[in-house]
């Protein structure tokens, strides 16, 4: 009995120590990527929630590790549109307040994925007002405004594609083929509310839209500056710098095949498949151990072993 009692005490102490360490590690990881505030309030009431409570978007957006890769990748892809990039360069303080911008973006995604409808719509209206003020002239003399539905569509397509690609590669579980379409369709309402006139509604449509933008894409001078800044990352400790390098290289590996050349980065497909992606999968599991994915309200789905 004494031996059993001692074992129970040891297990209890070990459990408390693990919980304490995980809480501290959770805060360090979130703080390192700019998530210095608590997540927005979550709504699981189907009658009040902006997003469907069992949406695939809640699965994808609740996985921090893959969202980091998808977020970095979406920025690399978005900067290839010179007019979108001009708006960022002329009106954003991304170099002075990088983590602040990360927090703003994370809060927007959190509210429109997990929040109440009225809160999400109020947040969207604030973003629309900001977009109206973001206007100027690009490097080729073309006027731009961030509220242009065409530019909004580009940002939407690039982000949706990269977040989905990152979850496919590094997410907590495999997505069934129909879930790819569901995720794209989950993003339709927020895109329309932001001002996109005709957002894609399926994975095939998403990929076709991406191809449709290709003739417009090039790396401007502002894009080169942003690319180099994003690739270098925010200064930190040695471990943080290594982890960030893995995230950057992982994001390169998920870009459309034609994008690395436009960005001016080496494609290196074999090295990224053989070394970078396995390393990122290990890092993803480590992150999920201390920052668990958001809980899901799920409907039964057939198992799938297919990854597109």
C-alpha positions as CSV (number, residue, x, y, z in Angstrom):
1,X,0.0,0.0,0.0
2,X,2.8,2.4,0.9
3,X,4.5,1.7,-2.4
4,X,1.3,2.4,-4.3
5,X,0.7,5.6,-2.4
6,X,4.1,6.8,-3.1
7,X,3.6,6.1,-6.8
8,X,0.4,8.1,-6.8
9,X,2.2,11.0,-5.2
10,X,5.0,10.9,-7.7
11,X,2.6,10.8,-10.7
12,X,0.6,13.7,-9.2
13,X,3.8,15.8,-8.8
14,X,5.0,14.9,-12.3
15,X,1.6,15.8,-13.7
16,X,1.6,19.2,-11.9
17,X,5.2,19.8,-13.1
18,X,4.3,19.0,-16.7
19,X,1.2,21.3,-16.5
20,X,3.3,24.1,-15.1
21,X,6.0,23.7,-17.8
22,X,3.5,23.4,-20.6
23,X,1.8,26.6,-19.5
24,X,5.1,28.5,-19.5
25,X,6.1,27.0,-22.8
26,X,2.7,27.9,-24.3
27,X,3.2,31.5,-23.3
28,X,6.7,31.6,-24.6
29,X,5.8,30.2,-28.0
30,X,2.8,32.4,-28.4
31,X,4.7,35.5,-27.3
32,X,7.6,34.7,-29.7
33,X,5.2,34.9,-32.7
34,X,3.4,38.0,-31.5
35,X,0.4,36.4,-29.8
36,X,0.6,38.4,-26.6
37,X,-3.1,38.6,-25.9
38,X,-5.7,36.0,-25.1
39,X,-7.6,34.6,-28.2
40,X,-10.9,36.3,-29.0
41,X,-14.0,35.0,-27.3
42,X,-15.2,31.7,-28.8
43,X,-18.8,31.2,-29.8
44,X,-20.1,27.6,-30.3
45,X,-23.7,28.6,-30.6
46,X,-24.8,27.9,-34.2
47,X,-27.4,30.7,-34.0
48,X,-24.8,33.4,-33.0
49,X,-21.6,32.3,-34.6
50,X,-20.3,34.0,-37.7
51,X,-18.7,30.8,-39.0
52,X,-20.3,27.4,-38.9
53,X,-19.4,25.8,-35.6
54,X,-18.2,22.6,-37.3
55,X,-16.4,24.4,-40.1
56,X,-13.2,22.9,-41.5
57,X,-11.8,26.4,-41.1
58,X,-12.0,25.9,-37.3
59,X,-9.9,22.8,-37.7
60,X,-7.3,24.5,-39.9
61,X,-7.1,27.8,-38.1
62,X,-6.8,26.1,-34.7
63,X,-3.5,24.5,-35.5
64,X,-0.8,27.1,-34.6
65,X,2.2,25.3,-36.2
66,X,0.7,25.0,-39.7
67,X,-0.8,28.5,-39.4
68,X,2.7,29.9,-38.9
69,X,3.9,28.2,-42.1
70,X,0.7,29.2,-44.0
71,X,0.9,32.8,-42.7
72,X,4.5,33.3,-43.8
73,X,3.9,31.6,-47.1
74,X,0.8,33.7,-47.8
75,X,2.9,36.9,-47.2
76,X,5.5,35.7,-49.7
77,X,2.8,34.9,-52.2
78,X,0.9,38.1,-51.7
79,X,3.9,40.3,-52.2
80,X,4.2,39.1,-55.8
81,X,1.3,41.4,-56.8
82,X,2.9,44.8,-57.2
83,X,-0.2,46.8,-56.4
84,X,-1.0,44.9,-53.3
85,X,2.7,45.2,-52.2
86,X,2.6,48.9,-52.9
87,X,-0.2,49.3,-50.4
88,X,1.7,47.5,-47.8
89,X,4.9,49.4,-48.4
90,X,3.3,52.8,-48.4
91,X,0.8,52.4,-45.5
92,X,2.1,49.6,-43.3
93,X,4.6,49.7,-40.4
94,X,5.5,46.0,-40.9
95,X,9.2,46.7,-40.3
96,X,8.7,48.8,-37.2
97,X,6.0,46.7,-35.6
98,X,6.1,43.2,-37.1
99,X,4.7,41.4,-34.1
100,X,1.9,44.0,-33.8
101,X,0.8,43.3,-37.3
102,X,0.9,39.5,-36.6
103,X,-1.3,40.0,-33.6
104,X,-3.8,42.1,-35.7
105,X,-4.0,39.5,-38.4
106,X,-4.3,36.6,-35.8
107,X,-7.1,38.5,-34.1
108,X,-8.9,39.0,-37.3
109,X,-8.7,35.4,-38.3
110,X,-9.7,34.4,-34.7
111,X,-12.8,36.6,-34.6
112,X,-14.0,35.6,-38.1
113,X,-13.4,31.9,-37.4
114,X,-14.6,31.5,-33.8
115,X,-16.4,34.7,-32.9
116,X,-20.0,35.8,-32.7
117,X,-21.5,37.2,-35.9
118,X,-21.9,40.8,-34.6
119,X,-18.3,40.9,-33.4
120,X,-17.0,39.5,-36.6
121,X,-19.0,42.0,-38.8
122,X,-17.8,44.9,-36.6
123,X,-14.2,43.8,-37.1
124,X,-14.7,43.4,-40.8
125,X,-16.2,46.9,-41.1
126,X,-13.1,48.4,-39.3
127,X,-10.8,46.6,-41.8
128,X,-12.9,47.8,-44.7
129,X,-12.5,51.4,-43.5
130,X,-8.8,50.9,-43.3
131,X,-8.7,49.5,-46.8
132,X,-10.5,52.6,-48.1
133,X,-7.7,54.8,-46.7
134,X,-4.9,52.7,-48.3
135,X,-4.4,54.2,-51.7
136,X,-1.6,55.6,-53.8
137,X,0.4,55.1,-56.9
138,X,2.5,52.0,-57.7
139,X,6.0,51.9,-59.1
140,X,4.7,51.7,-62.7
141,X,2.5,54.8,-62.2
142,X,-0.8,52.9,-61.8
143,X,-3.1,54.2,-59.0
144,X,-4.2,51.6,-56.5
145,X,-6.7,51.3,-53.6
146,X,-6.7,48.4,-51.2
147,X,-10.5,48.2,-51.3
148,X,-10.3,47.3,-55.0
149,X,-12.3,44.0,-55.3
150,X,-9.7,42.5,-57.6
151,X,-6.8,43.2,-55.2
152,X,-8.9,41.9,-52.3
153,X,-9.5,38.7,-54.3
154,X,-5.8,38.2,-54.8
155,X,-5.1,38.5,-51.1
156,X,-8.0,36.2,-50.3
157,X,-6.9,33.6,-52.9
158,X,-3.2,33.7,-51.8
159,X,-4.1,33.3,-48.1
160,X,-6.7,30.6,-48.5
161,X,-4.3,28.6,-50.7
162,X,-1.3,28.8,-48.4
163,X,-3.2,28.1,-45.1
164,X,-4.8,25.1,-46.7
165,X,-1.5,23.9,-48.2
166,X,0.2,24.3,-44.8
167,X,-2.4,22.3,-43.0
168,X,-2.3,19.6,-45.6
169,X,1.5,19.3,-45.1
170,X,1.8,19.9,-41.3
171,X,-1.6,19.8,-39.8
172,X,-2.9,17.6,-36.9
173,X,-4.7,15.2,-39.2
174,X,-5.3,14.4,-42.9
175,X,-8.1,16.2,-44.6
176,X,-10.7,14.2,-46.6
177,X,-10.9,15.4,-50.3
178,X,-14.3,17.0,-49.6
179,X,-12.9,18.9,-46.7
180,X,-10.6,20.8,-49.1
181,X,-13.7,22.1,-50.8
182,X,-15.4,22.8,-47.5
183,X,-12.5,24.9,-46.3
184,X,-12.5,27.0,-49.4
185,X,-16.2,27.4,-49.1
186,X,-15.9,28.3,-45.4
187,X,-14.0,31.4,-46.5
188,X,-16.6,32.7,-48.9
189,X,-18.6,34.8,-46.5
190,X,-15.7,36.6,-45.0
191,X,-14.3,37.3,-48.4
192,X,-17.7,38.7,-49.6
193,X,-18.1,40.8,-46.5
194,X,-14.6,42.3,-47.0
195,X,-15.5,43.2,-50.6
196,X,-14.5,40.3,-52.8
197,X,-17.2,40.1,-55.5
198,X,-16.8,36.4,-56.6
199,X,-14.6,34.4,-54.2
200,X,-13.7,30.8,-55.2
201,X,-16.1,28.1,-53.7
202,X,-14.0,24.9,-54.3
203,X,-10.4,23.8,-54.2
204,X,-10.3,23.4,-57.9
205,X,-11.7,26.9,-58.3
206,X,-9.1,28.3,-55.9
207,X,-6.3,26.8,-57.8
208,X,-7.7,28.1,-61.1
209,X,-8.0,31.6,-59.7
210,X,-4.4,31.5,-58.6
211,X,-3.3,30.6,-62.1
212,X,-5.5,33.4,-63.5
213,X,-3.5,36.0,-61.5
214,X,-0.1,34.8,-62.8
215,X,0.2,37.4,-65.7
216,X,-0.2,40.2,-63.2
217,X,2.6,39.1,-60.8
218,X,6.1,40.3,-60.5
219,X,8.5,41.2,-57.7
220,X,8.7,45.0,-57.3
221,X,11.5,46.9,-55.5
222,X,9.1,47.1,-52.5
223,X,8.6,43.3,-52.9
224,X,12.3,42.7,-52.7
225,X,12.6,44.7,-49.5
226,X,9.6,42.8,-48.0
227,X,11.0,39.5,-49.1
228,X,14.4,40.0,-47.5
229,X,12.8,41.4,-44.3
230,X,10.4,38.5,-44.0
231,X,13.1,35.9,-44.8
232,X,15.4,37.3,-42.2
233,X,12.8,37.3,-39.4
234,X,12.6,39.1,-36.1
235,X,15.8,38.9,-34.1
236,X,15.7,36.3,-31.3
237,X,17.7,33.5,-29.7
238,X,19.5,30.8,-31.6
239,X,16.7,28.3,-31.2
240,X,14.1,30.8,-32.3
241,X,16.1,31.7,-35.4
242,X,16.5,28.1,-36.4
243,X,12.8,27.4,-35.9
244,X,12.0,30.4,-38.0
245,X,14.3,29.4,-40.7
246,X,12.6,26.0,-40.9
247,X,9.2,27.8,-41.1
248,X,10.4,30.0,-43.9
249,X,11.9,27.1,-45.9
250,X,8.7,25.1,-45.3
251,X,6.6,27.9,-46.7
252,X,8.9,28.1,-49.8
253,X,8.2,24.4,-50.3
254,X,4.5,24.9,-50.4
255,X,4.4,27.8,-52.9
256,X,3.0,27.2,-56.4
257,X,5.8,25.7,-58.5
258,X,6.3,29.0,-60.4
259,X,6.4,31.3,-57.4
260,X,10.0,30.7,-56.1
261,X,11.4,31.9,-59.4
262,X,9.3,35.1,-59.3
263,X,10.4,35.6,-55.7
264,X,14.0,35.2,-56.6
265,X,14.6,32.3,-54.2
266,X,16.1,28.9,-55.0
267,X,13.5,26.1,-55.4
268,X,15.6,23.3,-54.0
269,X,12.7,20.8,-54.1
270,X,14.6,17.7,-53.1
271,X,16.3,19.2,-50.0
272,X,13.0,20.8,-48.8
273,X,11.2,17.5,-49.2
274,X,13.8,15.3,-47.7
275,X,15.0,17.6,-44.9
276,X,12.9,20.6,-44.3
277,X,9.4,19.1,-44.4
278,X,10.3,16.2,-42.0
279,X,11.9,18.7,-39.6
280,X,8.8,21.0,-39.8
281,X,6.6,18.0,-39.0
282,X,8.6,17.3,-35.9
283,X,8.5,21.0,-34.9
284,X,4.7,20.9,-35.5
285,X,4.2,18.0,-33.2
286,X,6.4,19.7,-30.5
287,X,4.3,22.9,-30.8
288,X,1.0,21.0,-30.6
289,X,2.3,19.3,-27.4
290,X,2.4,22.7,-25.6
291,X,-0.1,24.7,-27.7
292,X,-2.9,22.2,-28.4
293,X,-5.2,22.8,-31.4
294,X,-8.5,24.5,-30.6
295,X,-11.2,22.1,-29.6
296,X,-13.6,21.1,-32.4
297,X,-17.3,20.8,-32.8
298,X,-17.3,18.0,-35.3
299,X,-19.7,16.0,-37.4
300,X,-18.8,12.4,-38.3
301,X,-16.7,12.1,-41.5
302,X,-15.4,9.1,-43.4
303,X,-11.7,8.3,-42.9
304,X,-9.3,9.4,-45.6
305,X,-5.7,8.6,-46.3
306,X,-5.6,10.9,-49.4
307,X,-3.5,14.0,-49.5
308,X,-3.7,16.1,-52.6
